[in-house]
Amino acid sequence: MNERPHATVGTTGSTRATVRDVAARAGVSPKTVSNVITGKTFVRPETRRKVDAALAELDYVPNLSARGLRNGRSGIIALALPDLETPYSAEMAHYFVEAARARSWGVQIEETRGRPDREQQLLSRALSRLVDGLILNPVFPDELTLGEDSLLPPTVLIGEVLDLPFDQVRVDPEAASYDMTSYLIGLGHRRIALLGSQGASTAFTAALRTQGYRRAMLDAGLQTDPRLEIACDEWSPRGGARAISAFIDSFPLPDAVFCLTDSLALGVISALWSRGIQVPRGISVAGFDDIADGEFAAPPLTTVSFNKEKLASRALDRLAERILKPSLSVRSTRIPHKIVARQSTVSRATTR
C-alpha cells in the first residue's frame, strides 16, 4: 500500500505516522528523515535533533518490511523458543505473531531445546538475509556463546536472563519467585517444597527462581531444606507428576509445593488426585507463568502472572530499533509480575 502524506497522527491517534509526516513536523525532506533513521548517511547534529524530536512526538514506528526491496530486508524475523510442546511457548508464539503482524512482519518460529547448534543455524539464516532479526528465549548459558560473534544479527532476548550484553525484555524471576514463596509463607505454610529446581540447575530459569525461593525462606526465618528442592528434568505435566510421586514415596507431604512452571503444577495436582490427596486441603500447589490451562484446572491454579502481550510488543519495538540502528546501547526492560491467587492454595489454618 502507498503511504498517505500528512496523515493525522500522534501518540493518541489511530493512524501510524509516516516518514512524510515526520519530515513535515521537523521541517526537513523525507530523505533526511530516512538518513537519520538508517544512520547510514551523515546528518548535521542540529538537523538530527529536530528529526529525533519529531520521531518521538509522532510515536513513529518503522515499517521495516515496506522497505525490504530497497534495503535488502526480508520483513521476516525469527522467534526462537525452547520447547514448542508447552502451553507457555504456544501462548508466547501467539502474542508475538499478532504483534509482528501489526508491524507488517512475518515470523519464522523455531525450537531450540537449548542447543547451541540450533542457534548457529538461526544465525546462518539471518546472515544470509532470510531473517532480519532474532527474538531468543535462552535457557542454558551455552546458547549465548554466539554473542561473541560480531556478525550476530539484531537480537533481543526474552525470558529471565540477566547481566548479558544484549537487549532484554524480561520478567524478574528472582523477585517473582520470592513473592510467590512469601505469599505461601503468609498463608501459614512452613514446609514449602520447590519442584523443578535441581533437575535443570544449569538453566537460567531454574537457578534464578530457586534463588528467590531460598531468599524468601531465609527472610521469613525459615531454614531451607535441600530435600524440599525436588529435581525434575522434564518440565511438563508428566515430569511434575513423576517428580512429586517419587518425593512423597520417600518423604512426608509438605505443607505446600511451589512449581517452577504451571505445566509442572498441573502434573503435580493430577498425581496428588490419583493418590487421594486433596488440593488445597491436603496440600497447597502454586505455579509460574499463568498459562490459560491453569485458570481452568481443578482446582484453578495459583500462579505468577505477567502480561505476555506487553512483553511481545516491547520486544518487537526494541528489535525494530536495533535493526535500524545496530549501534544503539544495550537496554533491559522489565515487565511487572503479580501473584494471582486461586483455589489451589489456602491458609494452613483451614486445613487443621
ZIKA-V931577 format. One record per residue. N is the residue number from 1. RES is the residue in one letter. PHI is phi in whole degrees, -180 to 180 (* if undefined). PSI is psi in degrees with one decimal (* if undefined). Layout:
# ZIKA-V931577
N & RES & PHI & PSI
N & RES & PHI & PSI
This chain:
# ZIKA-V931577
1 & M & * & 147.2
2 & N & -80 & 145.4
3 & E & -74 & 144.1
4 & R & -93 & 123.4
5 & P & -72 & 146.5
6 & H & 56 & 44.9
7 & A & -72 & 156.6
8 & T & -80 & 113.4
9 & V & -135 & 174.6
10 & G & 153 & 175.7
11 & T & -67 & -21.6
12 & T & -103 & -4.1
13 & G & -84 & 169.7
14 & S & -104 & -7.0
15 & T & -101 & 132.3
16 & R & -71 & 136.3
17 & A & -67 & 146.8
18 & T & -109 & 171.3
19 & V & -60 & -39.2
20 & R & -63 & -37.8
21 & D & -62 & -44.8
22 & V & -64 & -42.3
23 & A & -61 & -43.2
24 & A & -64 & -40.7
25 & R & -66 & -39.0
26 & A & -86 & -13.3
27 & G & 73 & 36.0
28 & V & -132 & 179.7
29 & S & -85 & 155.4
30 & P & -56 & -34.8
31 & K & -62 & -40.0
32 & T & -65 & -42.1
33 & V & -59 & -45.0
34 & S & -61 & -39.3
35 & N & -66 & -37.5
36 & V & -66 & -43.5
37 & I & -65 & -45.9
38 & T & -79 & -27.8
39 & G & 72 & 14.1
40 & K & -91 & -12.2
41 & T & -130 & 141.9
42 & F & -66 & 134.9
43 & V & -130 & 135.0
44 & R & -56 & 141.5
45 & P & -53 & -43.2
46 & E & -66 & -35.3
47 & T & -70 & -42.4
48 & R & -58 & -41.2
49 & R & -63 & -40.8
50 & K & -62 & -44.8
51 & V & -67 & -43.5
52 & D & -60 & -40.1
53 & A & -64 & -41.4
54 & A & -66 & -40.0
55 & L & -59 & -43.9
56 & A & -69 & -43.3
57 & E & -63 & -37.9
58 & L & -91 & -0.2
59 & D & 53 & 47.5
60 & Y & -67 & 128.9
61 & V & -117 & 118.6
62 & P & -69 & 139.9
63 & N & -95 & 90.3
64 & L & -68 & -37.1
65 & S & -68 & -28.3
66 & A & -66 & -23.6
67 & R & -95 & 5.5
68 & G & -56 & -43.3
69 & L & -68 & -26.8
70 & R & -85 & -31.5
71 & N & -117 & 6.2
72 & G & 83 & 6.9
73 & R & -84 & 155.2
74 & S & -95 & -20.6
75 & G & 77 & 14.4
76 & I & -120 & 134.7
77 & I & -118 & 160.7
78 & A & -105 & 136.8
79 & L & -116 & 114.0
80 & A & -110 & 112.3
81 & L & -114 & 151.5
82 & P & -73 & -32.3
83 & D & -152 & 102.6
84 & L & -75 & -7.2
85 & E & -77 & -17.5
86 & T & -85 & 146.3
87 & P & -59 & -33.5
88 & Y & -60 & -48.2
89 & S & -64 & -38.8
90 & A & -62 & -42.2
91 & E & -68 & -42.6
92 & M & -64 & -41.8
93 & A & -60 & -41.3
94 & H & -58 & -49.6
95 & Y & -67 & -35.9
96 & F & -69 & -41.2
97 & V & -63 & -42.3
98 & E & -66 & -43.7
99 & A & -67 & -36.3
100 & A & -68 & -39.0
101 & R & -61 & -38.6
102 & A & -65 & -20.3
103 & R & -103 & 11.4
104 & S & 64 & 33.5
105 & W & -108 & 149.4
106 & G & -97 & 157.9
107 & V & -125 & 127.1
108 & Q & -101 & 112.7
109 & I & -93 & 130.9
110 & E & -126 & 153.7
111 & E & -115 & 125.5
112 & T & -99 & -31.4
113 & R & 55 & 19.8
114 & G & 71 & 23.1
115 & R & -102 & 123.3
116 & P & -58 & -30.6
117 & D & -67 & -32.7
118 & R & -71 & -35.1
119 & E & -63 & -38.6
120 & Q & -64 & -36.6
121 & Q & -64 & -40.9
122 & L & -63 & -42.2
123 & L & -60 & -44.3
124 & S & -63 & -40.6
125 & R & -64 & -42.2
126 & A & -64 & -43.4
127 & L & -69 & -23.4
128 & S & -90 & 11.1
129 & R & 67 & 26.7
130 & L & -82 & -25.3
131 & V & -135 & 150.3
132 & D & -91 & -22.8
133 & G & -166 & 175.6
134 & L & -136 & 129.8
135 & I & -104 & 119.6
136 & L & -123 & 130.3
137 & N & -107 & 87.3
138 & P & -74 & 153.7
139 & V & -121 & -43.8
140 & F & -112 & 146.9
141 & P & -57 & -33.7
142 & D & -64 & -20.5
143 & E & -64 & -23.6
144 & L & -95 & 8.2
145 & T & -65 & -19.7
146 & L & -66 & -19.0
147 & G & -64 & -17.5
148 & E & -78 & -9.8
149 & D & -89 & 121.3
150 & S & -67 & -14.4
151 & L & -93 & 10.5
152 & L & -58 & 133.0
153 & P & -70 & 166.7
154 & P & -51 & 125.8
155 & T & -138 & 136.6
156 & V & -126 & 131.1
157 & L & -93 & 140.4
158 & I & -122 & 167.1
159 & G & 107 & -127.4
160 & E & -136 & 22.1
161 & V & -77 & 154.0
162 & L & -138 & 157.0
163 & D & 54 & 46.4
164 & L & -129 & 149.8
165 & P & -81 & 51.6
166 & F & -136 & 154.0
167 & D & -61 & 139.6
168 & Q & -136 & 141.7
169 & V & -128 & 115.5
170 & R & -150 & 162.8
171 & V & -93 & 149.5
172 & D & -85 & 101.3
173 & P & -69 & -37.0
174 & E & -66 & -44.2
175 & A & -68 & -40.1
176 & A & -64 & -43.4
177 & S & -65 & -39.1
178 & Y & -59 & -44.9
179 & D & -66 & -40.4
180 & M & -66 & -43.9
181 & T & -63 & -41.9
182 & S & -63 & -37.5
183 & Y & -61 & -45.0
184 & L & -65 & -39.0
185 & I & -62 & -40.3
186 & G & -63 & -23.6
187 & L & -80 & -2.2
188 & G & 99 & 3.4
189 & H & -79 & 140.1
190 & R & -121 & -43.7
191 & R & -90 & 90.1
192 & I & -108 & 119.1
193 & A & -87 & 150.6
194 & L & -118 & 117.5
195 & L & -106 & 123.4
196 & G & 111 & 3.3
197 & S & -78 & -37.7
198 & Q & -102 & -29.3
199 & G & -62 & -29.1
200 & A & -121 & 46.4
201 & S & -65 & -19.3
202 & T & -86 & -2.8
203 & A & -83 & 143.8
204 & F & -55 & -48.4
205 & T & -57 & -51.0
206 & A & -64 & -46.2
207 & A & -64 & -45.1
208 & L & -72 & -40.0
209 & R & -68 & -35.0
210 & T & -65 & -38.5
211 & Q & -58 & -43.4
212 & G & -64 & -41.7
213 & Y & -59 & -48.9
214 & R & -64 & -40.5
215 & R & -65 & -40.6
216 & A & -64 & -40.1
217 & M & -63 & -46.7
218 & L & -66 & -39.8
219 & D & -64 & -26.3
220 & A & -88 & 3.0
221 & G & 78 & 20.1
222 & L & -105 & 138.9
223 & Q & -78 & 138.3
224 & T & -82 & 141.8
225 & D & -121 & 113.1
226 & P & -54 & -28.3
227 & R & -68 & -21.1
228 & L & -88 & -3.3
229 & E & -95 & 97.4
230 & I & -88 & 123.1
231 & A & -71 & 145.4
232 & C & -160 & 108.5
233 & D & -79 & -28.3
234 & E & -104 & 106.5
235 & W & -86 & 76.8
236 & S & -149 & 168.4
237 & P & -56 & -39.6
238 & R & -63 & -43.7
239 & G & -64 & -40.6
240 & G & -64 & -41.3
241 & A & -64 & -43.6
242 & R & -66 & -41.4
243 & A & -66 & -45.1
244 & I & -70 & -33.3
245 & S & -65 & -44.5
246 & A & -64 & -36.1
247 & F & -66 & -50.4
248 & I & -76 & -10.5
249 & D & -72 & -20.3
250 & S & -117 & -22.1
251 & F & -134 & 158.8
252 & P & -63 & 152.2
253 & L & -65 & 130.4
254 & P & -75 & 171.2
255 & D & -69 & -38.1
256 & A & -152 & 158.8
257 & V & -132 & 126.5
258 & F & -102 & 113.7
259 & C & -95 & 141.2
260 & L & -73 & -10.9
261 & T & -144 & 159.5
262 & D & -65 & -35.9
263 & S & -60 & -42.4
264 & L & -61 & -43.0
265 & A & -64 & -38.3
266 & L & -64 & -38.3
267 & G & -66 & -38.1
268 & V & -63 & -46.2
269 & I & -60 & -41.5
270 & S & -64 & -44.5
271 & A & -65 & -39.1
272 & L & -67 & -41.6
273 & W & -59 & -41.9
274 & S & -65 & -20.0
275 & R & -100 & 6.5
276 & G & 78 & 18.2
277 & I & -97 & 121.5
278 & Q & -83 & 139.2
279 & V & -114 & 121.2
280 & P & -104 & 0.4
281 & R & -66 & -32.9
282 & G & -86 & -33.8
283 & I & -164 & 139.3
284 & S & -86 & 144.8
285 & V & -131 & 133.2
286 & A & -133 & 156.8
287 & G & -130 & -161.6
288 & F & -152 & 128.6
289 & D & 123 & -23.8
290 & D & 54 & 55.1
291 & I & -74 & 156.6
292 & A & -61 & -35.1
293 & D & -61 & -31.5
294 & G & -66 & -36.8
295 & E & -64 & -27.6
296 & F & -109 & 15.7
297 & A & -72 & 171.2
298 & A & -123 & 100.9
299 & P & -82 & 162.8
300 & P & -57 & 142.6
301 & L & -91 & 128.6
302 & T & -70 & 137.1
303 & T & -157 & 167.2
304 & V & -88 & 126.4
305 & S & -118 & 150.2
306 & F & -151 & 161.9
307 & N & -82 & 100.2
308 & K & -68 & -34.8
309 & E & -64 & -42.5
310 & K & -66 & -40.1
311 & L & -59 & -46.3
312 & A & -63 & -43.8
313 & S & -65 & -44.1
314 & R & -65 & -38.9
315 & A & -65 & -41.1
316 & L & -72 & -34.7
317 & D & -60 & -43.9
318 & R & -69 & -36.4
319 & L & -64 & -39.7
320 & A & -60 & -43.4
321 & E & -64 & -40.6
322 & R & -68 & -38.4
323 & I & -64 & -42.2
324 & L & -75 & -34.4
325 & K & -133 & 82.7
326 & P & -60 & -20.4
327 & S & -86 & 2.6
328 & L & -57 & 146.9
329 & S & -69 & 150.8
330 & V & -69 & 140.6
331 & R & -135 & 140.7
332 & S & -115 & 128.8
333 & T & -116 & 127.2
334 & R & -101 & 133.2
335 & I & -96 & 125.9
336 & P & -63 & 153.1
337 & H & -122 & 166.5
338 & K & -151 & 158.4
339 & I & -91 & 124.6
340 & V & -104 & 109.0
341 & A & -89 & 121.9
342 & R & -126 & -163.9
343 & Q & -82 & 0.6
344 & S & -83 & -4.8
345 & T & -128 & 148.5
346 & V & -152 & 158.6
347 & S & -60 & 138.1
348 & R & -60 & -30.8
349 & A & -63 & -30.1
350 & T & -79 & -9.7
351 & T & -99 & -2.5
352 & R & -89 & *
